[in-house]
Amino acid sequence: MDRNANAPWSKFDPEAYDDDNYRTPLEVDLLITRLMRDYFTRCLGGVFPRSARGIDVDDGANLYPALSMLPWCEKLLLLEYAQPNVEYLKKQVSPAGYDTAWDPFWDELRKVPAYAAVEPRGRVGEVVRVERGNLFDLEGGDRRWSLGTRFFVADSMSEAPEEFHRGVRCFMNALGEGAPFAAAFMKESVGYRVGAHDYPAYGVNEETVRLSLAPFTGELEIHDLRHAVRPGHEEMLLVLGRRNSKIAVP
Ligand SMILES: C[S@@+](CC[C@H](N)C(=O)[O-])C[C@H]1O[C@@H](n2cnc3c(N)ncnc32)[C@H](O)[C@@H]1O
């Protein structure tokens, strides 16, 4: 069984990953962006002061979850383990500004007033920080965030079921009481290739996801996006919810 520590993360190729997944935006990612935008707007209000501390966990080379949190954050952390992705992200938040590949995602976000009021490249440079770190090291720590995202990772970092559950626990326990969050999962993934390397996955379905998150949430909606995905591409689940008040150790 391929565990998290054995996967070739140091060889992860962010450019190949973005070519495969985001450079030409899929309708399903744009749909996820809109659902997340509307959920965060519902939770945080159209003109909320910039007081949230946001985190995107295992950010990889995907900027759209971070962009979706931008209007509400005074600080926004991108936590990522693979060094090539950390370098990619540092370039995205540098004064040169992020790649134009992310503009179609912002175009979806800025259709609502809370986002339209933001100049995204300037704001990213102002509030976003990139940190190299291992998600599992958050366990037992006292760092907490008030808004969070975690995309295509819980199910895409290990074949081991206990590492899937541990990853979910680490993310959810890093969120403070009432924190809105969004998480996305590939359904029944059997692993994936990036460039010349293979990466492990643990097959999940709606039930697995619901059961793993239930102890941590007071509010949970799961969107099965199977109808929005192009042929040959795996189905996706989007989860939107709020952290409850319990520190759960299921
Ligand atoms: C399938 S990619 C998902 C990337 C991105 N979030 C997205 O939405 O496309 C999995 C990511 O998890 C990161 N990762 C794997 N194990 C990790 C760990 N223990 N701690 C933090 N990040 C990890 C990898 O480096 C990779 O960037």
The ligand as a MOL file (V3000), in Angstrom:
LIG
                    3D

  0  0  0     0  0            999 V3000
M  V30 BEGIN CTAB
M  V30 COUNTS 27 29 0 0 0
M  V30 BEGIN ATOM
M  V30 1 C -3.7680 16.1010 -6.1670 0
M  V30 2 S -2.7610 17.3890 -5.5630 0 CHG=1
M  V30 3 C -4.0290 18.5910 -5.2070 0
M  V30 4 C -3.5500 19.9660 -5.4340 0
M  V30 5 C -4.5540 21.0960 -5.3740 0
M  V30 6 N -5.0690 21.3010 -4.0180 0
M  V30 7 C -5.6650 21.0310 -6.3720 0
M  V30 8 O -6.7730 21.4040 -6.0130 0
M  V30 9 O -5.4480 20.6830 -7.5190 0 CHG=-1
M  V30 10 C -2.2620 16.8340 -3.9450 0
M  V30 11 C -1.4100 17.8510 -3.2300 0
M  V30 12 O -1.2410 17.4540 -1.8720 0
M  V30 13 C 0.0780 17.7860 -1.4670 0
M  V30 14 N 0.4390 16.9420 -0.3030 0
M  V30 15 C 0.6240 15.6150 -0.2990 0
M  V30 16 N 0.9230 15.1880 0.9370 0
M  V30 17 C 0.9250 16.2770 1.7390 0
M  V30 18 C 1.1550 16.4670 3.1350 0
M  V30 19 N 1.4440 15.4580 3.9400 0
M  V30 20 N 1.0530 17.7210 3.6330 0
M  V30 21 C 0.7620 18.7600 2.8310 0
M  V30 22 N 0.5450 18.6410 1.4840 0
M  V30 23 C 0.6120 17.4000 0.9510 0
M  V30 24 C 0.8870 17.4820 -2.6950 0
M  V30 25 O 2.1510 18.0920 -2.6710 0
M  V30 26 C -0.0170 18.0040 -3.8080 0
M  V30 27 O 0.2500 19.3500 -4.0450 0
M  V30 END ATOM
M  V30 BEGIN BOND
M  V30 1 1 1 2
M  V30 2 1 2 3
M  V30 3 1 2 10
M  V30 4 1 3 4
M  V30 5 1 4 5
M  V30 6 1 5 6
M  V30 7 1 5 7
M  V30 8 2 7 8
M  V30 9 1 7 9
M  V30 10 1 10 11
M  V30 11 1 11 12
M  V30 12 1 11 26
M  V30 13 1 12 13
M  V30 14 1 13 14
M  V30 15 1 13 24
M  V30 16 1 14 15
M  V30 17 1 14 23
M  V30 18 2 15 16
M  V30 19 1 16 17
M  V30 20 1 17 18
M  V30 21 2 17 23
M  V30 22 1 18 19
M  V30 23 2 18 20
M  V30 24 1 20 21
M  V30 25 2 21 22
M  V30 26 1 22 23
M  V30 27 1 24 25
M  V30 28 1 24 26
M  V30 29 1 26 27
M  V30 END BOND
M  V30 END CTAB
M  END
